[in-house]
Each structure stands twice: as structure tokens, then as C-alpha cells.
């Protein structure tokens, strides 16, 4: 018998396991994939750590979380400053004075604000869809070049068919600041995220290649309490229906050059380019290797059995999740946590904070 059976070795499961081991509890971690770490897992090739499941940049304003992760690994001073590529035109993100200067030739915040205010008037009344919502916030030019194509690729449908609430606000900076995040702390773990995960799971029994939902009868009896971080609908055998997600497909290429695009993350915002962004991994860690690896990230329709990335939080899926959440609340000695179990998009720091809160609840 174990005190805790933890389903999933991503950040939520790994943090929970670490803290419970520290409290003297026995834990067994089951991981469906053939490696630990969930979506923060990195592969190393030619001395370059490749973010296998898309770019992961750690950022937070939560000092408790920042201090927590720095117990296990030191972070470098990487600052996320992505570039948008619209048919060969390059623009800084987030929308700031560098963006506005390139777009319109303006030189002052007052000129930029006047241009945006003028273009926002194209939408009168309450926005009826994502397109109208975006234009009402940022104007027609930036919407057309930097939002429309990227968003339509991401969601697989026209912006006029997407609900307005998807874009509640857009960050606009009237300064020449290309730092994508406003958070106080930011960086990439030195040595990659595997260093963090291995430190968290040090001394804890982990079994990879195990799908808990397929071997439930075998494993459920092994522990007093289960920490479940997998898809909540899978836990209940989809008996109320399946939740929807957007998927991703990755193509990684080794290039015989030192520097391919000059930035870690480049977004392709036109509709015609089939991928949403390209990631040159060496730039996350200021690499000087003579070769480079670039990953193209393609949005994809999601099918059951595939890795789920982005929950589709429309009214139908939100209602279905609420029904599953009601069932989950009735499960004895089972804690549901993380992005799949809670059907929500989580930043990494929020996952860690949530896991620490679950730990605190268990210790009460």
C-alpha cells in the first residue's frame, strides 16, 4: 500500500509527490508516456534542449512559486520577446511602440493611440464575434496582420464564427518594450525542465508507459488516496460525452547553421502559412552550437487518444465539464488537479501553486 497514487508526472503530479514524500508519505507515480515531465519534457540533441511539446517559458509574479522552483534548479535570464511574421513583414510582440512604428511610421505614443482610436470606430455597438471584438480593442490594421490569420489557424475556424469572449483584452503598450510578459520573474531552467522534474521526483517510485484508466482495477487498490491529473472525462469513461480540445502537431528539423531566425519564437500570422509558429530552441538558453533545431508548430483537429492541448471552453464544453466536476466532487479519496483534470488552460506557475494548495489541504 502507498499513501498516494499519483496519475501523471507533469508539474502538478511531480510537485505533489515531492511534498508528500518530504512529509513522510509513500507515493507511486504512474505516467502514460514513456518519459516523465508531461508537456515540459525536453529532448537533448547536439547539446540543444528541444521543448518537445511546444515552447515553455516560465514566468510568474508569485514569489512563493518562484522561490519554490529555485530550490531545485537555477533559472537563466531569458526574456520572451517573440516576433510576428506577416508575409515577410516582421513586427515585435506584444503590441508596443516598436510594433506601431513599423506598422504606421508613428514616433510617439500619442500618435499611436490616435491611430488605434481612429481604427476602433470601425465597430459600433456590442461586438458580436471575435473579429469585431479584436477590432474594437486594437483597430483594423493590427487585427488583419497580427491576429486574424493566427487565430483562425489556432482554432480551425473563421474569426467571425468564434465568440467574442475568447479575446477579453489585448495587451497594448505605449512603450518600446518587447518583453512579452509583465511578470516580475522569468526564465528557462539551466539544463532544461528535465532537471526540475528529476529533482522533484528524486527518490520517488515512477512507472512509465502505464495508462491508469486501462489498468484501474490493478492500481486503484494500491493506495489510500489518488491524485488524478489526466482527462476528467476519461476518468469517468466518457459516460456523459467527450470534452473537446484543439491539438498540435510538431515538425522538428536539424539545420546546418548557427542561427536560423534570430529569435526563440516567431509567430506566423498570415492565414496561408500552415503553422502558427516556429521555435528555435537554442535561443532559450543562449546556445552557441554550430547547428540548430527548429520546430514548426501546426494546429490540428483533436481526436480521442491524441494528446490534448487547448480546451475548447465554449458553452457546450463548459456545461459538460461542470457535469463531470459534479461527479468528481462525489469521488471519495480522489483529488483532481491540473489542466486536463480541471479542463482549463494553466500557466506553469499556476499549476505549481494549485499543487501546493492541494498539498496544504491534505496536511490539514
C-alpha positions as a Markdown table, in Angstrom:
| # | Residue | x | y | z |
|---|---|---|---|---|
| 1 | Unk | 0.0 | 0.0 | 0.0 |
| 2 | Unk | 1.0 | 3.5 | -0.8 |
| 3 | Unk | -0.3 | 6.7 | 0.8 |
| 4 | Unk | -0.8 | 8.3 | -2.6 |
| 5 | Unk | -1.2 | 7.0 | -6.1 |
| 6 | Unk | -0.4 | 9.9 | -8.5 |
| 7 | Unk | -1.6 | 9.8 | -12.1 |
| 8 | Unk | 0.7 | 11.9 | -14.3 |
| 9 | Unk | 4.2 | 13.1 | -13.8 |
| 10 | Unk | 3.7 | 16.7 | -15.1 |
| 11 | Unk | 4.2 | 19.7 | -12.8 |
| 12 | Unk | 1.1 | 19.1 | -10.7 |
| 13 | Unk | 1.8 | 15.4 | -10.0 |
| 14 | Unk | 5.6 | 15.9 | -9.5 |
| 15 | Unk | 5.2 | 18.8 | -7.0 |
| 16 | Unk | 2.5 | 16.9 | -5.1 |
| 17 | Unk | 4.7 | 13.8 | -4.9 |
| 18 | Unk | 7.7 | 15.7 | -3.8 |
| 19 | Unk | 5.9 | 17.5 | -1.0 |
| 20 | Unk | 4.2 | 14.3 | 0.2 |
| 21 | Unk | 7.5 | 12.4 | 0.3 |
| 22 | Unk | 9.0 | 15.2 | 2.3 |
| 23 | Unk | 6.1 | 14.8 | 4.7 |
| 24 | Unk | 7.0 | 11.2 | 5.2 |
| 25 | Unk | 4.3 | 9.8 | 2.9 |
| 26 | Unk | 4.8 | 7.0 | 0.3 |
| 27 | Unk | 3.9 | 7.8 | -3.3 |
| 28 | Unk | 3.7 | 5.8 | -6.5 |
| 29 | Unk | 3.6 | 7.9 | -9.8 |
| 30 | Unk | 2.1 | 6.4 | -12.9 |
| 31 | Unk | 2.9 | 8.1 | -16.3 |
| 32 | Unk | 1.2 | 7.2 | -19.5 |
| 33 | Unk | 4.0 | 8.4 | -21.7 |
| 34 | Unk | 7.5 | 6.7 | -21.9 |
| 35 | Unk | 9.1 | 9.7 | -20.1 |
| 36 | Unk | 8.4 | 11.8 | -17.1 |
| 37 | Unk | 7.6 | 15.6 | -17.1 |
| 38 | Unk | 4.4 | 15.9 | -19.1 |
| 39 | Unk | 4.5 | 18.7 | -21.6 |
| 40 | Unk | 7.6 | 20.4 | -20.2 |
| 41 | Unk | 9.8 | 17.4 | -21.2 |
| 42 | Unk | 12.9 | 18.3 | -23.2 |
| 43 | Unk | 14.9 | 16.1 | -25.6 |
| 44 | Unk | 18.6 | 16.9 | -26.0 |
| 45 | Unk | 20.3 | 16.8 | -29.3 |
| 46 | Unk | 23.7 | 18.3 | -30.1 |
| 47 | Unk | 23.7 | 20.0 | -26.8 |
| 48 | Unk | 20.5 | 21.7 | -27.5 |
| 49 | Unk | 17.4 | 21.1 | -25.4 |
| 50 | Unk | 14.3 | 20.8 | -27.5 |
| 51 | Unk | 11.0 | 21.6 | -26.0 |
| 52 | Unk | 9.2 | 18.5 | -27.3 |
| 53 | Unk | 5.7 | 19.7 | -26.7 |
| 54 | Unk | 6.0 | 23.4 | -27.7 |
| 55 | Unk | 7.7 | 26.4 | -26.1 |
| 56 | Unk | 7.6 | 26.6 | -22.3 |
| 57 | Unk | 8.8 | 29.8 | -20.8 |
| 58 | Unk | 8.5 | 30.1 | -17.0 |
| 59 | Unk | 7.1 | 33.4 | -15.8 |
| 60 | Unk | 5.4 | 34.4 | -12.6 |
| 61 | Unk | 4.7 | 37.2 | -10.2 |
| 62 | Unk | 4.2 | 34.8 | -7.4 |
| 63 | Unk | 7.3 | 35.0 | -5.3 |
| 64 | Unk | 6.3 | 31.9 | -3.3 |
| 65 | Unk | 6.3 | 29.8 | -6.5 |
| 66 | Unk | 9.4 | 31.4 | -7.8 |
| 67 | Unk | 11.3 | 30.7 | -4.6 |
| 68 | Unk | 9.9 | 27.1 | -4.7 |
| 69 | Unk | 11.2 | 26.2 | -8.1 |
| 70 | Unk | 14.6 | 27.8 | -7.5 |
| 71 | Unk | 15.1 | 25.3 | -4.7 |
| 72 | Unk | 15.6 | 22.7 | -7.4 |
| 73 | Unk | 17.1 | 24.4 | -10.4 |
| 74 | Unk | 18.6 | 27.8 | -11.3 |
| 75 | Unk | 16.9 | 29.8 | -14.0 |
| 76 | Unk | 18.7 | 31.8 | -16.7 |
| 77 | Unk | 17.7 | 35.4 | -17.6 |
| 78 | Unk | 15.8 | 34.6 | -20.8 |
| 79 | Unk | 13.2 | 37.1 | -21.6 |
| 80 | Unk | 10.4 | 36.2 | -24.0 |
| 81 | Unk | 10.4 | 38.6 | -26.9 |
| 82 | Unk | 8.6 | 36.9 | -29.8 |
| 83 | Unk | 8.5 | 38.3 | -33.4 |
| 84 | Unk | 5.4 | 38.2 | -35.6 |
| 85 | Unk | 6.0 | 37.4 | -39.3 |
| 86 | Unk | 3.2 | 38.5 | -41.6 |
| 87 | Unk | 4.1 | 37.6 | -45.2 |
| 88 | Unk | 7.8 | 38.6 | -44.6 |
| 89 | Unk | 7.0 | 41.7 | -42.6 |
| 90 | Unk | 8.4 | 41.4 | -39.1 |
| 91 | Unk | 6.7 | 43.0 | -36.0 |
| 92 | Unk | 7.6 | 42.9 | -32.4 |
| 93 | Unk | 5.2 | 41.4 | -29.8 |
| 94 | Unk | 3.4 | 42.2 | -27.7 |
| 95 | Unk | 1.8 | 45.2 | -29.4 |
| 96 | Unk | 4.1 | 48.1 | -28.4 |
| 97 | Unk | 5.7 | 51.2 | -29.8 |
| 98 | Unk | 8.1 | 49.1 | -31.9 |
| 99 | Unk | 5.0 | 47.4 | -33.5 |
| 100 | Unk | 3.2 | 50.7 | -34.1 |
| 101 | Unk | 6.2 | 52.4 | -35.5 |
| 102 | Unk | 6.8 | 49.6 | -38.0 |
| 103 | Unk | 3.1 | 49.4 | -38.9 |
| 104 | Unk | 2.3 | 53.1 | -39.3 |
| 105 | Unk | 5.6 | 55.0 | -39.1 |
| 106 | Unk | 4.4 | 56.8 | -35.9 |
| 107 | Unk | 7.1 | 58.0 | -33.5 |
| 108 | Unk | 5.2 | 58.9 | -30.3 |
| 109 | Unk | 2.7 | 57.2 | -28.0 |
| 110 | Unk | 0.2 | 59.9 | -28.7 |
| 111 | Unk | 0.3 | 59.3 | -32.5 |
| 112 | Unk | 0.0 | 55.5 | -31.9 |
| 113 | Unk | -3.0 | 55.9 | -29.6 |
| 114 | Unk | -4.7 | 58.3 | -32.1 |
| 115 | Unk | -4.3 | 55.7 | -34.9 |
| 116 | Unk | -5.7 | 52.9 | -32.8 |
| 117 | Unk | -8.7 | 55.1 | -31.6 |
| 118 | Unk | -9.5 | 56.0 | -35.2 |
| 119 | Unk | -9.5 | 52.4 | -36.4 |
| 120 | Unk | -11.5 | 51.1 | -33.4 |
| 121 | Unk | -14.5 | 53.1 | -34.7 |
| 122 | Unk | -15.0 | 50.6 | -37.4 |
| 123 | Unk | -17.0 | 48.6 | -34.9 |
| 124 | Unk | -20.1 | 50.2 | -33.4 |
| 125 | Unk | -22.1 | 48.7 | -30.6 |
| 126 | Unk | -21.5 | 45.4 | -28.8 |
| 127 | Unk | -19.1 | 43.1 | -30.7 |
| 128 | Unk | -20.9 | 40.0 | -32.0 |
| 129 | Unk | -17.8 | 37.8 | -32.6 |
| 130 | Unk | -14.1 | 37.6 | -32.1 |
| 131 | Unk | -13.3 | 39.7 | -35.2 |
| 132 | Unk | -15.4 | 42.6 | -34.0 |
| 133 | Unk | -14.1 | 42.3 | -30.5 |
| 134 | Unk | -10.5 | 42.4 | -31.7 |
| 135 | Unk | -11.1 | 45.4 | -33.9 |
| 136 | Unk | -12.9 | 47.2 | -31.2 |
| 137 | Unk | -9.8 | 46.8 | -29.0 |
| 138 | Unk | -6.9 | 47.2 | -31.4 |
| 139 | Unk | -8.2 | 48.5 | -34.7 |
| 140 | Unk | -8.3 | 47.0 | -38.2 |
| 141 | Unk | -4.6 | 47.0 | -39.3 |
| 142 | Unk | -3.2 | 45.1 | -36.3 |
| 143 | Unk | -6.2 | 42.8 | -36.3 |
| 144 | Unk | -5.7 | 42.0 | -40.0 |
| 145 | Unk | -2.0 | 41.4 | -39.9 |
| 146 | Unk | -1.2 | 40.1 | -36.5 |
| 147 | Unk | -4.4 | 38.5 | -35.1 |
| 148 | Unk | -6.8 | 37.2 | -37.8 |
| 149 | Unk | -4.7 | 34.6 | -39.5 |
| 150 | Unk | -3.0 | 33.2 | -36.4 |
| 151 | Unk | -6.3 | 32.9 | -34.5 |
| 152 | Unk | -8.1 | 31.2 | -37.4 |
| 153 | Unk | -5.3 | 28.7 | -37.7 |
| 154 | Unk | -5.3 | 28.1 | -33.9 |
| 155 | Unk | -9.0 | 27.4 | -33.7 |
| 156 | Unk | -9.6 | 26.0 | -37.1 |
| 157 | Unk | -12.5 | 28.3 | -38.0 |
| 158 | Unk | -13.1 | 31.9 | -39.1 |
| 159 | Unk | -12.8 | 34.7 | -36.6 |
| 160 | Unk | -16.4 | 35.7 | -37.4 |
| 161 | Unk | -17.5 | 32.2 | -36.2 |
| 162 | Unk | -15.6 | 32.5 | -32.9 |
| 163 | Unk | -17.3 | 34.0 | -29.8 |
| 164 | Unk | -16.2 | 37.5 | -28.7 |
| 165 | Unk | -15.3 | 36.4 | -25.2 |
| 166 | Unk | -12.2 | 34.5 | -26.4 |
| 167 | Unk | -10.4 | 37.8 | -26.6 |
| 168 | Unk | -11.4 | 39.7 | -23.4 |
| 169 | Unk | -8.5 | 42.1 | -23.7 |
| 170 | Unk | -5.3 | 42.7 | -25.8 |
| 171 | Unk | -2.1 | 43.9 | -24.2 |
| 172 | Unk | -1.2 | 47.3 | -25.7 |
| 173 | Unk | 2.0 | 49.0 | -24.6 |
| 174 | Unk | 2.8 | 52.6 | -25.5 |
| 175 | Unk | 6.5 | 51.9 | -24.7 |
| 176 | Unk | 9.4 | 50.4 | -26.6 |
| 177 | Unk | 9.3 | 47.2 | -24.6 |
| 178 | Unk | 9.4 | 43.8 | -26.3 |
| 179 | Unk | 9.1 | 41.7 | -23.1 |
| 180 | Unk | 6.0 | 39.6 | -23.7 |
| 181 | Unk | 5.2 | 39.1 | -20.1 |
| 182 | Unk | 4.5 | 41.6 | -17.3 |
| 183 | Unk | 5.6 | 39.1 | -14.6 |
| 184 | Unk | 8.4 | 40.0 | -12.3 |
| 185 | Unk | 10.2 | 36.7 | -12.6 |
| 186 | Unk | 11.0 | 34.9 | -15.9 |
| 187 | Unk | 13.5 | 32.4 | -17.4 |
| 188 | Unk | 14.3 | 28.9 | -18.5 |
| 189 | Unk | 15.8 | 26.3 | -16.1 |
| 190 | Unk | 19.5 | 26.0 | -16.7 |
| 191 | Unk | 19.9 | 22.5 | -18.1 |
| 192 | Unk | 16.2 | 22.4 | -19.1 |
| 193 | Unk | 13.0 | 21.4 | -17.5 |
| 194 | Unk | 14.1 | 17.8 | -17.1 |
| 195 | Unk | 16.4 | 19.0 | -14.3 |
| 196 | Unk | 13.4 | 20.4 | -12.4 |
| 197 | Unk | 11.3 | 17.3 | -12.8 |
| 198 | Unk | 14.0 | 14.9 | -11.9 |
| 199 | Unk | 14.7 | 16.9 | -8.7 |
| 200 | Unk | 11.1 | 16.9 | -7.8 |
| 201 | Unk | 10.7 | 13.1 | -8.3 |
| 202 | Unk | 14.1 | 12.2 | -6.8 |
| 203 | Unk | 13.6 | 9.1 | -4.6 |
| 204 | Unk | 10.0 | 8.5 | -5.7 |
| 205 | Unk | 8.9 | 5.4 | -7.5 |
| 206 | Unk | 7.7 | 6.2 | -11.0 |
| 207 | Unk | 6.3 | 3.7 | -13.6 |
| 208 | Unk | 6.2 | 5.0 | -17.2 |
| 209 | Unk | 4.1 | 3.6 | -20.0 |
| 210 | Unk | 1.2 | 2.9 | -17.7 |
| 211 | Unk | -2.3 | 4.1 | -18.6 |
| 212 | Unk | -4.1 | 4.2 | -15.3 |
| 213 | Unk | -7.6 | 4.3 | -16.9 |
| 214 | Unk | -6.8 | 1.0 | -18.7 |
| 215 | Unk | -5.4 | -0.7 | -15.5 |
| 216 | Unk | -7.7 | 0.9 | -12.9 |
| 217 | Unk | -8.6 | -2.4 | -11.2 |
| 218 | Unk | -4.9 | -3.3 | -10.8 |
| 219 | Unk | -3.7 | 0.0 | -9.4 |
| 220 | Unk | -6.7 | 1.6 | -7.5 |
| 221 | Unk | -6.3 | -0.8 | -4.6 |
| 222 | Unk | -2.6 | 0.2 | -4.1 |
| 223 | Unk | -3.2 | 3.5 | -2.4 |
| 224 | Unk | -5.4 | 5.2 | 0.1 |
| 225 | Unk | -5.7 | 8.4 | -2.0 |
| 226 | Unk | -5.5 | 9.1 | -5.7 |
| 227 | Unk | -4.2 | 12.3 | -7.3 |
| 228 | Unk | -5.6 | 12.3 | -10.8 |
| 229 | Unk | -4.2 | 14.7 | -13.4 |
| 230 | Unk | -5.5 | 13.0 | -16.6 |
| 231 | Unk | -8.6 | 14.0 | -18.6 |
| 232 | Unk | -11.6 | 14.2 | -16.3 |
| 233 | Unk | -13.9 | 12.7 | -18.9 |
| 234 | Unk | -11.6 | 9.7 | -19.4 |
| 235 | Unk | -11.7 | 9.0 | -15.7 |
| 236 | Unk | -15.5 | 8.6 | -15.9 |
| 237 | Unk | -15.2 | 6.5 | -19.1 |
| 238 | Unk | -16.8 | 9.4 | -21.1 |
| 239 | Unk | -20.2 | 8.4 | -19.8 |
| 240 | Unk | -21.5 | 12.0 | -20.2 |
| 241 | Unk | -19.8 | 12.6 | -23.5 |
| 242 | Unk | -16.3 | 13.7 | -24.6 |
| 243 | Unk | -14.8 | 17.1 | -24.0 |
| 244 | Unk | -13.3 | 18.8 | -26.9 |
| 245 | Unk | -9.7 | 20.1 | -27.4 |
| 246 | Unk | -7.5 | 21.6 | -30.0 |
| 247 | Unk | -4.5 | 19.6 | -30.9 |
| 248 | Unk | -1.0 | 20.4 | -32.1 |
| 249 | Unk | 1.5 | 18.7 | -34.4 |
| 250 | Unk | 5.2 | 19.3 | -34.3 |
| 251 | Unk | 7.8 | 19.0 | -37.0 |
| 252 | Unk | 11.4 | 19.4 | -35.8 |
| 253 | Unk | 14.3 | 19.9 | -38.3 |
| 254 | Unk | 18.1 | 20.0 | -37.7 |
| 255 | Unk | 19.7 | 22.8 | -39.7 |
| 256 | Unk | 23.4 | 23.1 | -40.5 |
| 257 | Unk | 23.6 | 26.7 | -39.5 |
| 258 | Unk | 24.3 | 28.5 | -36.2 |
| 259 | Unk | 21.3 | 30.9 | -36.2 |
| 260 | Unk | 18.2 | 30.4 | -38.3 |
| 261 | Unk | 15.7 | 33.0 | -37.3 |
| 262 | Unk | 17.5 | 35.1 | -34.6 |
| 263 | Unk | 14.7 | 34.6 | -32.0 |
| 264 | Unk | 13.4 | 31.7 | -30.0 |
| 265 | Unk | 9.7 | 32.2 | -31.0 |
| 266 | Unk | 8.5 | 33.5 | -34.3 |
| 267 | Unk | 4.7 | 33.7 | -34.9 |
| 268 | Unk | 3.4 | 33.3 | -38.5 |
| 269 | Unk | 0.3 | 35.4 | -38.5 |
| 270 | Unk | -0.9 | 35.1 | -42.1 |
| 271 | Unk | -3.6 | 32.5 | -42.9 |
| 272 | Unk | -1.6 | 30.9 | -45.8 |
| 273 | Unk | 1.4 | 29.6 | -43.8 |
| 274 | Unk | 0.0 | 26.3 | -42.3 |
| 275 | Unk | 1.9 | 26.5 | -39.0 |
| 276 | Unk | 1.4 | 29.1 | -36.3 |
| 277 | Unk | 4.9 | 29.5 | -35.1 |
| 278 | Unk | 8.5 | 28.2 | -35.4 |
| 279 | Unk | 10.7 | 27.7 | -32.3 |
| 280 | Unk | 14.5 | 27.8 | -32.5 |
| 281 | Unk | 15.3 | 26.1 | -29.2 |
| 282 | Unk | 18.9 | 27.1 | -28.7 |
| 283 | Unk | 17.9 | 30.7 | -28.2 |
| 284 | Unk | 16.1 | 29.8 | -24.9 |
| 285 | Unk | 19.5 | 29.1 | -23.4 |
| 286 | Unk | 21.7 | 31.4 | -25.5 |
| 287 | Unk | 23.2 | 28.4 | -27.3 |
| 288 | Unk | 26.4 | 28.8 | -29.4 |
| 289 | Unk | 26.3 | 25.3 | -31.0 |
| 290 | Unk | 27.3 | 25.2 | -34.7 |
| 291 | Unk | 23.9 | 23.6 | -35.6 |
| 292 | Unk | 20.4 | 24.5 | -34.7 |
| 293 | Unk | 17.0 | 22.8 | -34.3 |
| 294 | Unk | 13.8 | 24.5 | -35.4 |
| 295 | Unk | 10.3 | 23.2 | -34.6 |
| 296 | Unk | 7.2 | 24.2 | -36.6 |
| 297 | Unk | 4.0 | 24.1 | -34.7 |
| 298 | Unk | 0.9 | 23.2 | -36.6 |
| 299 | Unk | -2.6 | 23.5 | -35.0 |
| 300 | Unk | -4.7 | 20.4 | -35.6 |
| 301 | Unk | -8.1 | 18.9 | -35.1 |
| 302 | Unk | -8.0 | 16.8 | -32.0 |
| 303 | Unk | -9.2 | 13.2 | -31.8 |
| 304 | Unk | -9.7 | 11.0 | -28.7 |
| 305 | Unk | -6.5 | 9.1 | -27.9 |
| 306 | Unk | -4.3 | 12.0 | -29.1 |
| 307 | Unk | -2.5 | 14.5 | -26.8 |
| 308 | Unk | -4.9 | 17.2 | -25.7 |
| 309 | Unk | -3.5 | 20.7 | -25.6 |
| 310 | Unk | -6.1 | 23.5 | -25.6 |
| 311 | Unk | -9.6 | 23.0 | -24.0 |
| 312 | Unk | -12.4 | 24.4 | -26.1 |
| 313 | Unk | -14.1 | 26.4 | -23.4 |
| 314 | Unk | -17.3 | 27.2 | -25.3 |
| 315 | Unk | -20.7 | 26.9 | -23.6 |
| 316 | Unk | -21.3 | 23.3 | -24.6 |
| 317 | Unk | -18.0 | 22.1 | -23.3 |
| 318 | Unk | -18.1 | 24.2 | -20.2 |
| 319 | Unk | -21.5 | 22.8 | -19.3 |
| 320 | Unk | -20.2 | 19.2 | -19.9 |
| 321 | Unk | -17.2 | 19.9 | -17.7 |
| 322 | Unk | -19.4 | 21.2 | -14.9 |
| 323 | Unk | -21.3 | 17.9 | -15.0 |
| 324 | Unk | -18.1 | 15.9 | -14.8 |
| 325 | Unk | -16.8 | 18.2 | -12.0 |
| 326 | Unk | -20.0 | 17.4 | -10.0 |
| 327 | Unk | -19.3 | 13.7 | -10.4 |
| 328 | Unk | -15.6 | 14.3 | -9.3 |
| 329 | Unk | -16.8 | 16.1 | -6.2 |
| 330 | Unk | -18.5 | 12.9 | -5.1 |
| 331 | Unk | -15.5 | 10.7 | -5.6 |
| 332 | Unk | -14.0 | 9.6 | -2.2 |
| 333 | Unk | -10.3 | 9.9 | -1.7 |
| 334 | Unk | -9.6 | 11.2 | -5.2 |
| 335 | Unk | -8.2 | 14.7 | -5.9 |
| 336 | Unk | -8.5 | 16.1 | -9.4 |
| 337 | Unk | -5.8 | 18.6 | -10.4 |
| 338 | Unk | -4.1 | 20.1 | -13.4 |
| 339 | Unk | -5.1 | 21.3 | -16.9 |
| 340 | Unk | -6.7 | 18.0 | -18.1 |
| 341 | Unk | -8.5 | 17.2 | -14.9 |
| 342 | Unk | -9.8 | 20.7 | -14.5 |
| 343 | Unk | -10.3 | 21.3 | -18.2 |
| 344 | Unk | -8.6 | 24.7 | -18.2 |
| 345 | Unk | -5.5 | 26.3 | -19.6 |
| 346 | Unk | -2.9 | 26.7 | -16.9 |
| 347 | Unk | 0.3 | 28.6 | -16.9 |
| 348 | Unk | 3.1 | 26.6 | -15.2 |
| 349 | Unk | 3.3 | 28.8 | -12.1 |
| 350 | Unk | -0.5 | 28.4 | -11.6 |
| 351 | Unk | -0.2 | 24.6 | -11.9 |
| 352 | Unk | 2.5 | 24.7 | -9.2 |
| 353 | Unk | 0.5 | 27.0 | -6.9 |
| 354 | Unk | -2.5 | 24.7 | -7.3 |
| 355 | Unk | -0.5 | 21.6 | -6.4 |
| 356 | Unk | 0.9 | 23.3 | -3.3 |
| 357 | Unk | -2.6 | 24.3 | -2.3 |
| 358 | Unk | -3.7 | 20.6 | -2.7 |
| 359 | Unk | -0.8 | 19.6 | -0.6 |
| 360 | Unk | -1.8 | 22.1 | 2.1 |
| 361 | Unk | -5.3 | 20.8 | 2.1 |
| 362 | Unk | -4.1 | 17.2 | 2.6 |
| 363 | Unk | -2.0 | 18.2 | 5.5 |
| 364 | Unk | -4.9 | 19.9 | 7.3 |
